[in-house]
């Protein structure tokens, strides 16, 4: 069963584009790691919120990806620019388009 | 600029799978209407919440799609099974995988 994760994070003022760039730099290798969809979006409600939507073949693929050196390095670079406010919704993917 | 929409809805108890089926029945024709990604997921937090993530070429493509006969018909069929509790996050898509 495909696993989906809809997450949001808030950046410190003025740092959203830099964090978006870091998140997009992590795209290489995601497909090989079992990711089908990864979408980085800027909230239209404010200037500091980023939404990341991911679909993985399984939850285990997603969890394992966080241990990849590239992911850890990206998280380390982004963390100082984040406020620490996160949300996360986990879903079991039923289907759709683009999968 | 691609337009993204992350929406949630709550169904009346016992009706989630039926609403999921209706949402998935709307997949045909979406790509032609300008949709790149459409993911229907069941929340893992409860038994009644559905999350729908969509990415469209533009917001105008998304808005126009709601006027399609198939979309109106699907909304009409699902509505009696919903509680009326909705959330919606709109994003400007920066990039990712699967687009």
N, CA and C atoms of all chains as a GROMACS GRO file, in nm:
protein
  594
    1UNK      N    1   0.086  -0.121   0.000
    1UNK     CA    2   0.000   0.000   0.000
    1UNK      C    3   0.088   0.124   0.000
    2UNK      N    4   0.067   0.211  -0.096
    2UNK     CA    5   0.150   0.332  -0.101
    2UNK      C    6   0.124   0.420   0.021
    3UNK      N    7   0.229   0.485   0.064
    3UNK     CA    8   0.228   0.569   0.184
    3UNK      C    9   0.243   0.714   0.141
    4UNK      N   10   0.158   0.801   0.195
    4UNK     CA   11   0.167   0.943   0.165
    4UNK      C   12   0.191   1.024   0.290
    5UNK      N   13   0.261   1.136   0.272
    5UNK     CA   14   0.293   1.223   0.385
    5UNK      C   15   0.277   1.367   0.338
    6UNK      N   16   0.192   1.442   0.407
    6UNK     CA   17   0.170   1.583   0.375
    6UNK      C   18   0.224   1.663   0.493
    7UNK      N   19   0.333   1.733   0.472
    7UNK     CA   20   0.400   1.801   0.583
    7UNK      C   21   0.412   1.949   0.554
    8UNK      N   22   0.406   2.028   0.661
    8UNK     CA   23   0.434   2.171   0.646
    8UNK      C   24   0.543   2.211   0.743
    9UNK      N   25   0.614   2.316   0.708
    9UNK     CA   26   0.716   2.372   0.797
    9UNK      C   27   0.716   2.523   0.779
   10UNK      N   28   0.758   2.593   0.882
   10UNK     CA   29   0.767   2.739   0.873
   10UNK      C   30   0.913   2.780   0.878
   11UNK      N   31   0.949   2.875   0.791
   11UNK     CA   32   1.087   2.925   0.791
   11UNK      C   33   1.092   3.058   0.864
   12UNK      N   34   1.211   3.093   0.905
   12UNK     CA   35   1.230   3.228   0.959
   12UNK      C   36   1.208   3.327   0.844
   13UNK      N   37   1.160   3.449   0.877
   13UNK     CA   38   1.129   3.546   0.771
   13UNK      C   39   1.246   3.566   0.675
   14UNK      N   40   1.216   3.560   0.547
   14UNK     CA   41   1.319   3.585   0.445
   14UNK      C   42   1.395   3.462   0.400
   15UNK      N   43   1.370   3.348   0.463
   15UNK     CA   44   1.448   3.228   0.431
   15UNK      C   45   1.370   3.123   0.352
   16UNK      N   46   1.246   3.154   0.312
   16UNK     CA   47   1.168   3.049   0.248
   16UNK      C   48   1.230   3.001   0.117
   17UNK      N   49   1.276   3.092   0.033
   17UNK     CA   50   1.330   3.048  -0.096
   17UNK      C   51   1.455   2.962  -0.078
   18UNK      N   52   1.535   2.997   0.023
   18UNK     CA   53   1.656   2.919   0.045
   18UNK      C   54   1.622   2.777   0.090
   19UNK      N   55   1.522   2.765   0.176
   19UNK     CA   56   1.481   2.631   0.220
   19UNK      C   57   1.417   2.554   0.105
   20UNK      N   58   1.338   2.623   0.022
   20UNK     CA   59   1.279   2.557  -0.096
   20UNK      C   60   1.390   2.499  -0.183
   21UNK      N   61   1.497   2.576  -0.204
   21UNK     CA   62   1.609   2.529  -0.286
   21UNK      C   63   1.674   2.405  -0.226
   22UNK      N   64   1.690   2.405  -0.096
   22UNK     CA   65   1.750   2.288  -0.029
   22UNK      C   66   1.660   2.167  -0.046
   23UNK      N   67   1.529   2.188  -0.029
   23UNK     CA   68   1.435   2.075  -0.043
   23UNK      C   69   1.438   2.021  -0.186
   24UNK      N   70   1.450   2.109  -0.284
   24UNK     CA   71   1.453   2.063  -0.423
   24UNK      C   72   1.586   1.997  -0.457
   25UNK      N   73   1.692   2.035  -0.387
   25UNK     CA   74   1.822   1.974  -0.414
   25UNK      C   75   1.823   1.827  -0.374
   26UNK      N   76   1.725   1.788  -0.293
   26UNK     CA   77   1.719   1.650  -0.246
   26UNK      C   78   1.645   1.558  -0.344
   27UNK      N   79   1.598   1.611  -0.458
   27UNK     CA   80   1.516   1.530  -0.549
   27UNK      C   81   1.597   1.416  -0.611
   28UNK      N   82   1.724   1.442  -0.644
   28UNK     CA   83   1.807   1.339  -0.704
   28UNK      C   84   1.818   1.217  -0.613
   29UNK      N   85   1.785   1.101  -0.667
   29UNK     CA   86   1.796   0.980  -0.585
   29UNK      C   87   1.666   0.939  -0.518
   30UNK      N   88   1.568   1.029  -0.516
   30UNK     CA   89   1.442   0.995  -0.447
   30UNK      C   90   1.371   0.879  -0.516
   31UNK      N   91   1.368   0.881  -0.649
   31UNK     CA   92   1.295   0.776  -0.720
   31UNK      C   93   1.356   0.639  -0.691
   32UNK      N   94   1.489   0.635  -0.694
   32UNK     CA   95   1.559   0.509  -0.667
   32UNK      C   96   1.531   0.462  -0.524
   33UNK      N   97   1.502   0.557  -0.436
   33UNK     CA   98   1.477   0.522  -0.296
   33UNK      C   99   1.332   0.478  -0.272
   34UNK      N  100   1.249   0.480  -0.380
   34UNK     CA  101   1.112   0.431  -0.365
   34UNK      C  102   1.007   0.540  -0.359
   35UNK      N  103   1.045   0.662  -0.399
   35UNK     CA  104   0.951   0.774  -0.397
   35UNK      C  105   0.887   0.792  -0.535
   36UNK      N  106   0.754   0.807  -0.539
   36UNK     CA  107   0.685   0.829  -0.666
   36UNK      C  108   0.652   0.976  -0.688
   37UNK      N  109   0.618   1.045  -0.580
   37UNK     CA  110   0.579   1.186  -0.591
   37UNK      C  111   0.643   1.264  -0.478
   38UNK      N  112   0.693   1.382  -0.512
   38UNK     CA  113   0.754   1.472  -0.414
   38UNK      C  114   0.728   1.613  -0.466
   39UNK      N  115   0.644   1.686  -0.397
   39UNK     CA  116   0.605   1.819  -0.443
   39UNK      C  117   0.635   1.922  -0.334
   40UNK      N  118   0.714   2.023  -0.370
   40UNK     CA  119   0.747   2.131  -0.278
   40UNK      C  120   0.668   2.254  -0.320
   41UNK      N  121   0.589   2.308  -0.227
   41UNK     CA  122   0.507   2.423  -0.260
   41UNK      C  123   0.515   2.532  -0.155
   42UNK      N  124   0.502   2.656  -0.203
   42UNK     CA  125   0.498   2.772  -0.112
   42UNK      C  126   0.352   2.804  -0.080
   43UNK      N  127   0.321   2.809   0.049
   43UNK     CA  128   0.184   2.845   0.087
   43UNK      C  129   0.148   2.981   0.032
   44UNK      N  130   0.023   2.993  -0.013
   44UNK     CA  131  -0.023   3.124  -0.060
   44UNK      C  132  -0.082   3.206   0.054
   45UNK      N  133  -0.086   3.149   0.175
   45UNK     CA  134  -0.144   3.219   0.289
   45UNK      C  135  -0.046   3.313   0.358
   46UNK      N  136   0.083   3.284   0.345
   46UNK     CA  137   0.184   3.367   0.412
   46UNK      C  138   0.314   3.355   0.336
   47UNK      N  139   0.421   3.417   0.389
   47UNK     CA  140   0.550   3.417   0.318
   47UNK      C  141   0.652   3.323   0.380
   48UNK      N  142   0.609   3.240   0.474
   48UNK     CA  143   0.708   3.158   0.545
   48UNK      C  144   0.674   3.009   0.549
   49UNK      N  145   0.556   2.971   0.504
   49UNK     CA  146   0.518   2.829   0.514
   49UNK      C  147   0.549   2.754   0.385
   50UNK      N  148   0.602   2.633   0.402
   50UNK     CA  149   0.630   2.544   0.289
   50UNK      C  150   0.552   2.415   0.312
   51UNK      N  151   0.489   2.364   0.207
   51UNK     CA  152   0.421   2.234   0.213
   51UNK      C  153   0.497   2.134   0.127
   52UNK      N  154   0.520   2.016   0.182
   52UNK     CA  155   0.586   1.909   0.108
   52UNK      C  156   0.493   1.788   0.107
   53UNK      N  157   0.458   1.742  -0.012
   53UNK     CA  158   0.373   1.623  -0.027
   53UNK      C  159   0.456   1.512  -0.089
   54UNK      N  160   0.452   1.397  -0.026
   54UNK     CA  161   0.533   1.285  -0.074
   54UNK      C  162   0.447   1.159  -0.084
   55UNK      N  163   0.471   1.080  -0.187
   55UNK     CA  164   0.413   0.946  -0.197
   55UNK      C  165   0.527   0.846  -0.217
   56UNK      N  166   0.529   0.745  -0.130
   56UNK     CA  167   0.634   0.643  -0.131
   56UNK      C  168   0.572   0.505  -0.151
   57UNK      N  169   0.650   0.413  -0.204
   57UNK     CA  170   0.596   0.278  -0.228
   57UNK      C  171   0.545   0.216  -0.098
   58UNK      N  172   0.619   0.239   0.011
   58UNK     CA  173   0.576   0.194   0.143
   58UNK      C  174   0.629   0.293   0.247
   59UNK      N  175   0.575   0.285   0.368
   59UNK     CA  176   0.623   0.370   0.476
   59UNK      C  177   0.770   0.338   0.507
   60UNK      N  178   0.808   0.212   0.492
   60UNK     CA  179   0.945   0.172   0.521
   60UNK      C  180   1.044   0.241   0.425
   61UNK      N  181   1.003   0.254   0.297
   61UNK     CA  182   1.088   0.326   0.203
   61UNK      C  183   1.108   0.471   0.250
   62UNK      N  184   0.998   0.533   0.292
   62UNK     CA  185   1.008   0.672   0.339
   62UNK      C  186   1.102   0.682   0.460
   63UNK      N  187   1.079   0.596   0.560
   63UNK     CA  188   1.158   0.604   0.681
   63UNK      C  189   1.307   0.581   0.651
   64UNK      N  190   1.335   0.484   0.562
   64UNK     CA  191   1.474   0.455   0.529
   64UNK      C  192   1.540   0.574   0.459
   65UNK      N  193   1.460   0.649   0.382
   65UNK     CA  194   1.518   0.760   0.305
   65UNK      C  195   1.574   0.868   0.396
   66UNK      N  196   1.518   0.879   0.516
   66UNK     CA  197   1.565   0.983   0.608
   66UNK      C  198   1.705   0.953   0.659
   67UNK      N  199   1.748   0.830   0.642
   67UNK     CA  200   1.882   0.790   0.686
   67UNK      C  201   1.987   0.809   0.577
   68UNK      N  202   1.942   0.844   0.455
   68UNK     CA  203   2.039   0.864   0.347
   68UNK      C  204   2.126   0.985   0.378
   69UNK      N  205   2.256   0.977   0.345
   69UNK     CA  206   2.346   1.091   0.374
   69UNK      C  207   2.296   1.222   0.314
   70UNK      N  208   2.244   1.218   0.191
   70UNK     CA  209   2.196   1.340   0.128
   70UNK      C  210   2.081   1.403   0.203
   71UNK      N  211   1.991   1.318   0.255
   71UNK     CA  212   1.876   1.370   0.330
   71UNK      C  213   1.922   1.432   0.462
   72UNK      N  214   2.010   1.363   0.529
   72UNK     CA  215   2.059   1.416   0.658
   72UNK      C  216   2.130   1.549   0.638
   73UNK      N  217   2.207   1.557   0.531
   73UNK     CA  218   2.282   1.680   0.504
   73UNK      C  219   2.185   1.794   0.474
   74UNK      N  220   2.081   1.765   0.394
   74UNK     CA  221   1.982   1.869   0.359
   74UNK      C  222   1.907   1.916   0.483
   75UNK      N  223   1.869   1.822   0.567
   75UNK     CA  224   1.797   1.858   0.690
   75UNK      C  225   1.886   1.946   0.778
   76UNK      N  226   2.012   1.910   0.787
   76UNK     CA  227   2.105   1.988   0.869
   76UNK      C  228   2.123   2.129   0.819
   77UNK      N  229   2.123   2.144   0.686
   77UNK     CA  230   2.140   2.278   0.629
   77UNK      C  231   2.014   2.361   0.648
   78UNK      N  232   1.896   2.298   0.637
   78UNK     CA  233   1.771   2.374   0.645
   78UNK      C  234   1.734   2.410   0.788
   79UNK      N  235   1.768   2.324   0.881
   79UNK     CA  236   1.718   2.338   1.019
   79UNK      C  237   1.738   2.478   1.079
   80UNK      N  238   1.854   2.541   1.065
   80UNK     CA  239   1.871   2.674   1.128
   80UNK      C  240   1.778   2.780   1.069
   81UNK      N  241   1.720   2.753   0.952
   81UNK     CA  242   1.632   2.851   0.889
   81UNK      C  243   1.486   2.825   0.921
   82UNK      N  244   1.458   2.722   1.000
   82UNK     CA  245   1.319   2.685   1.033
   82UNK      C  246   1.285   2.730   1.173
   83UNK      N  247   1.155   2.754   1.195
   83UNK     CA  248   1.112   2.799   1.328
   83UNK      C  249   1.088   2.682   1.423
   84UNK      N  250   1.074   2.563   1.368
   84UNK     CA  251   1.042   2.447   1.452
   84UNK      C  252   0.895   2.414   1.451
   85UNK      N  253   0.814   2.494   1.378
   85UNK     CA  254   0.670   2.464   1.368
   85UNK      C  255   0.649   2.369   1.249
   86UNK      N  256   0.606   2.249   1.279
   86UNK     CA  257   0.583   2.149   1.176
   86UNK      C  258   0.442   2.093   1.190
   87UNK      N  259   0.385   2.049   1.078
   87UNK     CA  260   0.265   1.966   1.084
   87UNK      C  261   0.291   1.845   0.994
   88UNK      N  262   0.223   1.735   1.022
   88UNK     CA  263   0.239   1.616   0.939
   88UNK      C  264   0.109   1.538   0.935
   89UNK      N  265   0.064   1.503   0.815
   89UNK     CA  266  -0.052   1.417   0.796
   89UNK      C  267  -0.004   1.295   0.721
   90UNK      N  268  -0.031   1.178   0.774
   90UNK     CA  269   0.007   1.056   0.706
   90UNK      C  270  -0.118   0.991   0.648
   91UNK      N  271  -0.106   0.944   0.525
   91UNK     CA  272  -0.221   0.881   0.460
   91UNK      C  273  -0.181   0.751   0.393
   92UNK      N  274  -0.279   0.664   0.382
   92UNK     CA  275  -0.264   0.546   0.298
   92UNK      C  276  -0.324   0.583   0.163
   93UNK      N  277  -0.243   0.575   0.059
   93UNK     CA  278  -0.282   0.626  -0.072
   93UNK      C  279  -0.378   0.528  -0.140
   94UNK      N  280  -0.492   0.579  -0.184
   94UNK     CA  281  -0.594   0.495  -0.247
   94UNK      C  282  -0.576   0.490  -0.398
   95UNK      N  283  -0.515   0.593  -0.456
   95UNK     CA  284  -0.495   0.597  -0.600
   95UNK      C  285  -0.494   0.740  -0.649
   96UNK      N  286  -0.499   0.753  -0.782
   96UNK     CA  287  -0.501   0.886  -0.839
   96UNK      C  288  -0.427   0.894  -0.970
   97UNK      N  289  -0.375   1.012  -0.998
   97UNK     CA  290  -0.306   1.041  -1.123
   97UNK      C  291  -0.162   1.083  -1.090
   98UNK      N  292  -0.065   1.032  -1.170
   98UNK     CA  293   0.074   1.071  -1.147
   98UNK      C  294   0.149   0.972  -1.062
   99UNK      N  295   0.082   0.861  -1.027
   99UNK     CA  296   0.146   0.762  -0.939
   99UNK      C  297   0.213   0.652  -1.022
  100UNK      N  298   0.312   2.923  -1.356
  100UNK     CA  299   0.350   2.865  -1.226
  100UNK      C  300   0.247   2.758  -1.188
  101UNK      N  301   0.295   2.638  -1.160
  101UNK     CA  302   0.201   2.531  -1.125
  101UNK      C  303   0.131   2.565  -0.993
  102UNK      N  304   0.007   2.522  -0.987
  102UNK     CA  305  -0.080   2.549  -0.872
  102UNK      C  306  -0.107   2.419  -0.799
  103UNK      N  307  -0.092   2.420  -0.668
  103UNK     CA  308  -0.120   2.301  -0.589
  103UNK      C  309  -0.229   2.327  -0.488
  104UNK      N  310  -0.304   2.222  -0.458
  104UNK     CA  311  -0.414   2.234  -0.363
  104UNK      C  312  -0.413   2.109  -0.275
  105UNK      N  313  -0.405   2.128  -0.144
  105UNK     CA  314  -0.406   2.017  -0.049
  105UNK      C  315  -0.535   2.032   0.031
  106UNK      N  316  -0.627   1.942   0.010
  106UNK     CA  317  -0.758   1.956   0.073
  106UNK      C  318  -0.793   1.833   0.156
  107UNK      N  319  -0.867   1.856   0.262
  107UNK     CA  320  -0.918   1.743   0.339
  107UNK      C  321  -1.069   1.755   0.352
  108UNK      N  322  -1.133   1.641   0.369
  108UNK     CA  323  -1.277   1.639   0.392
  108UNK      C  324  -1.307   1.526   0.490
  109UNK      N  325  -1.416   1.538   0.561
  109UNK     CA  326  -1.457   1.432   0.654
  109UNK      C  327  -1.586   1.370   0.605
  110UNK      N  328  -1.590   1.236   0.612
  110UNK     CA  329  -1.712   1.167   0.570
  110UNK      C  330  -1.793   1.127   0.693
  111UNK      N  331  -1.918   1.101   0.673
  111UNK     CA  332  -1.999   1.043   0.780
  111UNK      C  333  -1.944   0.904   0.808
  112UNK      N  334  -1.957   0.857   0.932
  112UNK     CA  335  -1.898   0.728   0.968
  112UNK      C  336  -1.943   0.617   0.873
  113UNK      N  337  -1.846   0.539   0.826
  113UNK     CA  338  -1.877   0.425   0.741
  113UNK      C  339  -1.880   0.456   0.592
  114UNK      N  340  -1.865   0.582   0.555
  114UNK     CA  341  -1.879   0.618   0.413
  114UNK      C  342  -1.746   0.655   0.346
  115UNK      N  343  -1.634   0.638   0.419
  115UNK     CA  344  -1.508   0.684   0.359
  115UNK      C  345  -1.474   0.610   0.230
  116UNK      N  346  -1.488   0.479   0.231
  116UNK     CA  347  -1.448   0.406   0.110
  116UNK      C  348  -1.534   0.442  -0.011
  117UNK      N  349  -1.661   0.467   0.016
  117UNK     CA  350  -1.749   0.504  -0.095
  117UNK      C  351  -1.709   0.640  -0.153
  118UNK      N  352  -1.674   0.733  -0.066
  118UNK     CA  353  -1.632   0.864  -0.116
  118UNK      C  354  -1.497   0.852  -0.187
  119UNK      N  355  -1.407   0.770  -0.135
  119UNK     CA  356  -1.279   0.747  -0.203
  119UNK      C  357  -1.303   0.695  -0.344
  120UNK      N  358  -1.396   0.602  -0.359
  120UNK     CA  359  -1.426   0.548  -0.491
  120UNK      C  360  -1.479   0.656  -0.586
  121UNK      N  361  -1.564   0.741  -0.534
  121UNK     CA  362  -1.617   0.851  -0.617
  121UNK      C  363  -1.504   0.944  -0.661
  122UNK      N  364  -1.416   0.976  -0.565
  122UNK     CA  365  -1.304   1.066  -0.598
  122UNK      C  366  -1.214   1.003  -0.704
  123UNK      N  367  -1.192   0.873  -0.693
  123UNK     CA  368  -1.106   0.806  -0.791
  123UNK      C  369  -1.174   0.792  -0.926
  124UNK      N  370  -1.306   0.787  -0.926
  124UNK     CA  371  -1.379   0.775  -1.053
  124UNK      C  372  -1.364   0.901  -1.135
  125UNK      N  373  -1.320   1.009  -1.072
  125UNK     CA  374  -1.305   1.137  -1.143
  125UNK      C  375  -1.170   1.150  -1.212
  126UNK      N  376  -1.084   1.047  -1.201
  126UNK     CA  377  -0.948   1.059  -1.256
  126UNK      C  378  -0.948   1.072  -1.408
  127UNK      N  379  -1.036   0.998  -1.474
  127UNK     CA  380  -1.041   1.004  -1.621
  127UNK      C  381  -1.069   1.146  -1.668
  128UNK      N  382  -0.985   1.196  -1.758
  128UNK     CA  383  -1.005   1.330  -1.809
  128UNK      C  384  -0.930   1.439  -1.736
  129UNK      N  385  -0.876   1.405  -1.618
  129UNK     CA  386  -0.806   1.508  -1.540
  129UNK      C  387  -0.681   1.558  -1.613
  130UNK      N  388  -0.604   1.463  -1.669
  130UNK     CA  389  -0.480   1.505  -1.734
  130UNK      C  390  -0.510   1.600  -1.850
  131UNK      N  391  -0.612   1.566  -1.929
  131UNK     CA  392  -0.649   1.652  -2.042
  131UNK      C  393  -0.695   1.789  -1.994
  132UNK      N  394  -0.745   1.794  -1.871
  132UNK     CA  395  -0.793   1.922  -1.817
  132UNK      C  396  -0.680   2.005  -1.756
  133UNK      N  397  -0.555   1.951  -1.759
  133UNK     CA  398  -0.442   2.030  -1.709
  133UNK      C  399  -0.391   1.988  -1.573
  134UNK      N  400  -0.429   1.869  -1.529
  134UNK     CA  401  -0.386   1.820  -1.397
  134UNK      C  402  -0.265   1.728  -1.414
  135UNK      N  403  -0.161   1.751  -1.332
  135UNK     CA  404  -0.041   1.666  -1.336
  135UNK      C  405  -0.041   1.562  -1.226
  136UNK      N  406  -0.093   1.598  -1.111
  136UNK     CA  407  -0.093   1.506  -0.996
  136UNK      C  408  -0.227   1.516  -0.924
  137UNK      N  409  -0.278   1.400  -0.885
  137UNK     CA  410  -0.405   1.392  -0.812
  137UNK      C  411  -0.393   1.268  -0.724
  138UNK      N  412  -0.383   1.289  -0.595
  138UNK     CA  413  -0.360   1.178  -0.503
  138UNK      C  414  -0.472   1.176  -0.398
  139UNK      N  415  -0.540   1.063  -0.388
  139UNK     CA  416  -0.645   1.046  -0.288
  139UNK      C  417  -0.592   0.955  -0.178
  140UNK      N  418  -0.594   1.004  -0.054
  140UNK     CA  419  -0.541   0.926   0.057
  140UNK      C  420  -0.634   0.923   0.176
  141UNK      N  421  -0.629   0.810   0.247
  141UNK     CA  422  -0.707   0.796   0.370
  141UNK      C  423  -0.619   0.836   0.488
  142UNK      N  424  -0.665   0.931   0.570
  142UNK     CA  425  -0.589   0.970   0.688
  142UNK      C  426  -0.565   0.850   0.778
  143UNK      N  427  -0.446   0.843   0.833
  143UNK     CA  428  -0.417   0.735   0.928
  143UNK      C  429  -0.456   0.774   1.071
  144UNK      N  430  -0.505   0.898   1.087
  144UNK     CA  431  -0.539   0.945   1.222
  144UNK      C  432  -0.680   0.904   1.264
  145UNK      N  433  -0.766   0.881   1.166
  145UNK     CA  434  -0.904   0.845   1.199
  145UNK      C  435  -0.964   0.765   1.083
  146UNK      N  436  -1.092   0.732   1.092
  146UNK     CA  437  -1.156   0.650   0.988
  146UNK      C  438  -1.246   0.729   0.895
  147UNK      N  439  -1.244   0.861   0.906
  147UNK     CA  440  -1.339   0.939   0.827
  147UNK      C  441  -1.275   1.051   0.743
  148UNK      N  442  -1.147   1.077   0.762
  148UNK     CA  443  -1.085   1.188   0.688
  148UNK      C  444  -1.018   1.140   0.560
  149UNK      N  445  -1.038   1.218   0.454
  149UNK     CA  446  -0.974   1.193   0.325
  149UNK      C  447  -0.892   1.317   0.289
  150UNK      N  448  -0.770   1.294   0.241
  150UNK     CA  449  -0.686   1.403   0.190
  150UNK      C  450  -0.674   1.391   0.040
  151UNK      N  451  -0.690   1.501  -0.030
  151UNK     CA  452  -0.672   1.504  -0.175
  151UNK      C  453  -0.567   1.609  -0.208
  152UNK      N  454  -0.462   1.566  -0.275
  152UNK     CA  455  -0.356   1.658  -0.318
  152UNK      C  456  -0.360   1.668  -0.470
  153UNK      N  457  -0.360   1.789  -0.520
  153UNK     CA  458  -0.368   1.811  -0.664
  153UNK      C  459  -0.261   1.910  -0.708
  154UNK      N  460  -0.203   1.886  -0.826
  154UNK     CA  461  -0.116   1.985  -0.889
  154UNK      C  462  -0.169   2.007  -1.030
  155UNK      N  463  -0.191   2.134  -1.061
  155UNK     CA  464  -0.246   2.174  -1.192
  155UNK      C  465  -0.149   2.269  -1.260
  156UNK      N  466  -0.158   2.275  -1.393
  156UNK     CA  467  -0.068   2.363  -1.469
  156UNK      C  468  -0.084   2.508  -1.423
  157UNK      N  469  -0.208   2.548  -1.398
  157UNK     CA  470  -0.236   2.682  -1.345
  157UNK      C  471  -0.361   2.673  -1.257
  158UNK      N  472  -0.381   2.777  -1.176
  158UNK     CA  473  -0.503   2.782  -1.094
  158UNK      C  474  -0.628   2.785  -1.184
  159UNK      N  475  -0.614   2.849  -1.298
  159UNK     CA  476  -0.729   2.860  -1.387
  159UNK      C  477  -0.772   2.722  -1.439
  160UNK      N  478  -0.674   2.637  -1.467
  160UNK     CA  479  -0.708   2.500  -1.507
  160UNK      C  480  -0.787   2.431  -1.396
  161UNK      N  481  -0.742   2.448  -1.273
  161UNK     CA  482  -0.812   2.385  -1.160
  161UNK      C  483  -0.955   2.437  -1.149
  162UNK      N  484  -0.969   2.570  -1.151
  162UNK     CA  485  -1.101   2.628  -1.133
  162UNK      C  486  -1.195   2.583  -1.245
  163UNK      N  487  -1.143   2.579  -1.368
  163UNK     CA  488  -1.227   2.539  -1.482
  163UNK      C  489  -1.272   2.394  -1.467
  164UNK      N  490  -1.186   2.311  -1.406
  164UNK     CA  491  -1.218   2.168  -1.397
  164UNK      C  492  -1.342   2.145  -1.310
  165UNK      N  493  -1.366   2.234  -1.216
  165UNK     CA  494  -1.481   2.216  -1.128
  165UNK      C  495  -1.612   2.235  -1.203
  166UNK      N  496  -1.603   2.294  -1.319
  166UNK     CA  497  -1.725   2.316  -1.399
  166UNK      C  498  -1.753   2.201  -1.494
  167UNK      N  499  -1.660   2.104  -1.502
  167UNK     CA  500  -1.682   1.990  -1.592
  167UNK      C  501  -1.800   1.908  -1.541
  168UNK      N  502  -1.882   1.856  -1.634
  168UNK     CA  503  -1.999   1.778  -1.592
  168UNK      C  504  -1.962   1.661  -1.500
  169UNK      N  505  -1.852   1.592  -1.532
  169UNK     CA  506  -1.811   1.478  -1.450
  169UNK      C  507  -1.777   1.520  -1.307
  170UNK      N  508  -1.714   1.636  -1.292
  170UNK     CA  509  -1.676   1.684  -1.159
  170UNK      C  510  -1.801   1.721  -1.080
  171UNK      N  511  -1.891   1.791  -1.146
  171UNK     CA  512  -2.014   1.833  -1.077
  171UNK      C  513  -2.095   1.712  -1.032
  172UNK      N  514  -2.098   1.612  -1.119
  172UNK     CA  515  -2.174   1.491  -1.088
  172UNK      C  516  -2.111   1.418  -0.969
  173UNK      N  517  -1.976   1.410  -0.969
  173UNK     CA  518  -1.907   1.341  -0.859
  173UNK      C  519  -1.927   1.416  -0.727
  174UNK      N  520  -1.919   1.548  -0.732
  174UNK     CA  521  -1.939   1.627  -0.610
  174UNK      C  522  -2.081   1.606  -0.558
  175UNK      N  523  -2.176   1.604  -0.649
  175UNK     CA  524  -2.315   1.584  -0.608
  175UNK      C  525  -2.339   1.449  -0.542
  176UNK      N  526  -2.269   1.346  -0.595
  176UNK     CA  527  -2.286   1.213  -0.537
  176UNK      C  528  -2.219   1.203  -0.401
  177UNK      N  529  -2.103   1.269  -0.384
  177UNK     CA  530  -2.028   1.257  -0.259
  177UNK      C  531  -2.087   1.342  -0.147
  178UNK      N  532  -2.145   1.454  -0.182
  178UNK     CA  533  -2.185   1.553  -0.082
  178UNK      C  534  -2.270   1.498   0.033
  179UNK      N  535  -2.369   1.414   0.006
  179UNK     CA  536  -2.452   1.364   0.117
  179UNK      C  537  -2.375   1.276   0.215
  180UNK      N  538  -2.257   1.227   0.173
  180UNK     CA  539  -2.178   1.141   0.262
  180UNK      C  540  -2.072   1.219   0.339
  181UNK      N  541  -2.068   1.350   0.319
  181UNK     CA  542  -1.967   1.434   0.385
  181UNK      C  543  -2.030   1.511   0.501
  182UNK      N  544  -1.946   1.543   0.600
  182UNK     CA  545  -1.998   1.617   0.716
  182UNK      C  546  -2.000   1.768   0.692
  183UNK      N  547  -1.927   1.813   0.589
  183UNK     CA  548  -1.917   1.957   0.567
  183UNK      C  549  -1.791   2.018   0.624
  184UNK      N  550  -1.709   1.934   0.690
  184UNK     CA  551  -1.582   1.985   0.743
  184UNK      C  552  -1.474   1.971   0.636
  185UNK      N  553  -1.426   2.085   0.589
  185UNK     CA  554  -1.323   2.085   0.485
  185UNK      C  555  -1.204   2.170   0.530
  186UNK      N  556  -1.085   2.137   0.480
  186UNK     CA  557  -0.971   2.229   0.491
  186UNK      C  558  -0.911   2.240   0.352
  187UNK      N  559  -0.843   2.350   0.325
  187UNK     CA  560  -0.779   2.368   0.196
  187UNK      C  561  -0.654   2.452   0.212
  188UNK      N  562  -0.544   2.403   0.159
  188UNK     CA  563  -0.419   2.478   0.154
  188UNK      C  564  -0.384   2.495   0.007
  189UNK      N  565  -0.362   2.618  -0.035
  189UNK     CA  566  -0.322   2.643  -0.172
  189UNK      C  567  -0.174   2.678  -0.175
  190UNK      N  568  -0.103   2.622  -0.272
  190UNK     CA  569   0.041   2.649  -0.280
  190UNK      C  570   0.081   2.681  -0.424
  191UNK      N  571   0.188   2.756  -0.434
  191UNK     CA  572   0.252   2.773  -0.564
  191UNK      C  573   0.364   2.670  -0.567
  192UNK      N  574   0.360   2.582  -0.666
  192UNK     CA  575   0.450   2.468  -0.670
  192UNK      C  576   0.589   2.511  -0.717
  193UNK      N  577   0.689   2.477  -0.638
  193UNK     CA  578   0.827   2.516  -0.671
  193UNK      C  579   0.897   2.410  -0.754
  194UNK      N  580   0.854   2.284  -0.741
  194UNK     CA  581   0.917   2.176  -0.816
  194UNK      C  582   0.907   2.046  -0.741
  195UNK      N  583   0.980   1.947  -0.790
  195UNK     CA  584   0.979   1.817  -0.723
  195UNK      C  585   0.990   1.702  -0.819
  196UNK      N  586   0.933   1.591  -0.780
  196UNK     CA  587   0.940   1.466  -0.856
  196UNK      C  588   0.798   1.423  -0.890
  197UNK      N  589   0.778   1.378  -1.016
  197UNK     CA  590   0.646   1.330  -1.055
  197UNK      C  591   0.564   1.436  -1.126
  198UNK      N  592   0.626   1.552  -1.149
  198UNK     CA  593   0.554   1.664  -1.213
  198UNK      C  594   0.572   1.661  -1.364
   0.00000   0.00000   0.00000
